[in-house]
Structures are given as structure tokens and as C-alpha cells.
């Protein structure tokens, strides 16, 4: 049923004037469908039974002889002339006062999926820019869509300006809201029912946003929990656990774990790993027990750990009962007695320097009166190859030996031997090693 409201243009007692302020006696007021030159009738009362003349002829005071009522849901264009048909003004897109349909009209008889048809009450004769319509969708769209109201031209429905709709932007059984922008019907509420968002803020979600879409997959997050990525599956959380816990990795996953505290047992110890999986409190530089070099032909230091990368052999006033050299030999399971590329340069005070090369160990020049002091350092190059660098001095003969050279062992170093040659024996001093 058509209803009628007073026109917002000149409903009751309106008076018109020319440009000089003189009442527009005999003036003419035409009414057309908005945006057209099609005459459209207005009425004298809300009953809509008695039509105004078109044009309406103004009286001597420039007033309309009757009230102007127009059908709701229809926008009009009013054109005003003076009595000699000179244009005074044109006023388009005029609704009726408090028109419940002119601004927001729910459409009926909705049909179609992508080619949607509907009917307005009262029926439309043309689309008007700025008009807003709502409708309850019969089906969910599967792609780009159009809307035709009252048999008018099927017009594209767009979102975010001129972007064509995607499947699911219109939802079956849901209220959809469109506004005609002069070219297309822009879908106003597409994001409410799962449509896409362009440059928008998410205020709330009815279901958690999946990790694959950048969310957490969780409805709530427990305070102070740590979130862990889990591919496209729901995120995992780790609670803090006991006070003082740390986040620890086993190489695959993380967990809240009490920190491993390694108490020291001696001054200078540090946490140190000997197996690659755990730590112990160990001195980084470990000193063995010094051994007296006062008898015998060899002194051994064994049980050197496999992680050692450097060994230092220390001489303290070491002497022998003969003039043969002293050798330092390394071993892996047993002492190696060959394969050395040892080179010793020694200088005797007041005499020129000389050199000796030895393949059975790292040689130190000695004589019957020697008292050897100094050190040799053995550093792991790679694999089982060790390189020697040492300086040993003797007193009172004032001989200085500089020892260098490599040796490749059959396996991991685990022992060091200091030995005499030529049947000599040790007669004094002491030896020790340090390793790290």
C-alpha cells in the first residue's frame, strides 16, 4: 500500500520569491521523477486521492494553493519558474518528510543467486544516488552479482568501492545492505558475514582466527603463557611452571624447565661439556700430578680425556746421567715411537747454533750437566694431527733448544711420555702436564 508524507521541498505554507525578493505571483512549480524529465504527480492530502496540478500555479502571495504530499520511497525533482517561464531554480533528489522508505527500504520478493531480483514498496521508477536498500538474501552468491529492483536495469553489486563480489560475500538468510552510488550498488555490510576486509580493524570474532590466516587458533590466551608456532595447526602454549624456570630446547621442541645449576667443587672451575649433551663443573685448564724425574728411563702421563685440544709438558730442572737427548712422545692407546717430523734448533752459549731432526719423538738437546727447564705445547690441528712448539733451556751449560714439528697419531690422544735415550736414566727434577 502506497503511503504519502509531506514533501521536504514545499510541504505546508511555502512561499516563493524572485531574485528581487518579490513574491513569485503566478509562478510555476513542476514535479518530476528524480533525475528525469518525467512528470510525477504530487497530492493535496496524505490520502493521496486528490492530485495537485503539474505545474502548481502559485497565488498572488507566491504561495502554493494546497499542501504538497508525495509518495514515500520516491525522490522527486522540483523545477520553479516565474509567470513568464523564466527559470528560478531546480531542486533534485527531494524525499518526503520522515520517509521510512526513501532512505532505507527493505526489499521484498527477493530471488536469484548471482542475478538477484527484488521489489520495493512503493515500486521504483529509477535508481537514485544515495538510496539505501536492504534485503534478506535467498541464496549465498557464488561469484560476481547484480541486483535489479522492480525490473530496472540489473546493476553490479560491489564491495570496497568497485571490487566485484567474491563467493560468499552474500549469505543466504542474512540481511544485506546496499547503497546506490550512481553506478553500482555498494555492499555495505559484507564484512559482517565473512566477507573480505581491506584496510580495516577487526573488533571481535565469533570463532578463533586460524593460524593459517595469521591467528592463534585459540579463543583465549592464558596470562603469561608462551606461544609456540605449530605450522598450520593451532598454536601450542607453555605455562611458566615453577618460579625460576627457563624456556629450554631439546633440538625439536621447547619446554619450561628448571635451569641446570652446576655447583663448582674447586676454585677456577667452569661449566664444561665432555659429551655434547650435559655439563659438569670442570677446570678449563686441568693440571696433572707432578712426577719426580729422579730415576728410571721414562715417565708417563695417561688417561688424558678425549675432548682435550691442547697439552703442555712442563720441565723443572730435569737432568739425566748421560749426554743423550730427551724425547717427548705422544700416544693413542700406546706410545707412538715413529712418524715424528721433529726439528730441534739448539744454541750453546759462546758457540754457533746447531740442529737435529728426529723421527722417534720431539727431541730436546741434553748433556751430562744439563738441568732442563721450560715447556713444550702440543696443539691439535685436526683429526689426530698434533703440532709441537717448545722452548727448553738448560743450566749451567746455558743451552737453549727450540722444538717444532708435527705428528699424526693412530687415534685420539690419551697419553704423553717423557723418555731418555741411549740407556740414560733420570737423575733429578720433576715433570708435569696441563691440558685444556
C-alpha positions, 0 to 999 in steps of 0.5 A: 500500500502506497503511503504519502508524507509531506514533501521536504521541498514545499510541504505546508505554507511555502512561499516563493520569491524572485531574485528581487525578493518579490513574491513569485505571483503566478509562478510555476512549480513542476514535479518530476521523477528524480533525475528525469524529465518525467512528470510525477504527480504530487497530492493535496492530502496524505490520502493521496486521492486528490492530485495537485496540478503539474505545474502548481500555479502559485497565488498572488502571495507566491504561495502554493494553493494546497499542501504538497504530499508525495509518495514515500520511497520516491525522490522527486525533482522540483523545477520553479519558474516565474509567470513568464517561464523564466527559470528560478531554480531546480531542486533534485533528489527531494524525499518526503518528510520522515520517509521510512522508505526513501532512505532505507527500504527493505526489499521484498520478493527477493530471488536469484543467486548471482542475478538477484531480483527484488521489489520495493514498496512503493515500486521504483521508477529509477535508481537514485544516488544515495538510496539505501536498500536492504534485503534478506538474501535467498541464496549465498552468491557464488561469484560476481552479482547484480541486483535489479529492483522492480525490473530496472536495469540489473546493476553490479553489486560491489564491495570496497568501492568497485571490487566485484563480489567474491563467493560468499560475500552474500549469505543466504538468510542474512540481511544485506545492505546496499547503497546506490552510488550512481553506478553500482550498488555498494555492499555495505555490510559484507564484512559482517558475514565473512566477507573480505576486509581491506584496510580495516580493524577487526573488533571481535570474532565469533570463532578463533582466527586460524593460524593459517590466516595469521591467528592463534587458533585459540579463543583465549590466551592464558596470562603469561603463557608462551606461544609456540608456532605449530605450522598450520595447526593451532598454536601450542602454549607453555605455562611458566611452571615453577618460579625460576624456570627457563624456556629450554630446547631439546633440538625439536621442541621447547619446554619450561624447565628448571635451569641446570645449576652446576655447583663448582667443587674447586676454585677456577672451575667452569661449566664444561661439556665432555659429551655434547649433551650435559655439563659438569663443573670442570677446570678449563685448564686441568693440571696433572700430578707432578712426577719426580724425574729422579730415576728410571728411563721414562715417565708417563702421563695417561688417561688424558680425556678425549675432548682435550685440544691442547697439552703442555709438558712442563720441565723443572730442572730435569737432568739425566746421567748421560749426554743423550737427548730427551724425547717427548712422545705422544700416544693413542692407546700406546706410545707412538715411537715413529712418524715424528717430523721433529726439528730441534734448533739448539744454541750453546752459549759462546758457540754457533747454533746447531740442529737435529731432526728426529723421527722417534719423538720431539727431541730436546738437546741434553748433556751430562750437566744439563738441568732442563727447564721450560715447556713444550705445547702440543696443539691439535690441528685436526683429526689426530694431527698434533703440532709441537712448539717448545722452548727448553733451556738448560743450566749451567751449560746455558743451552737453549733448544727450540722444538717444532714439528708435527705428528699424526697419531693412530687415534685420539690422544690419551697419553704423553711420555717423557723418555731418555735415550741411549740407556740414560736414566733420570737423575733429578727434577720433576715433570708435569702436564696441563691440558685444556 
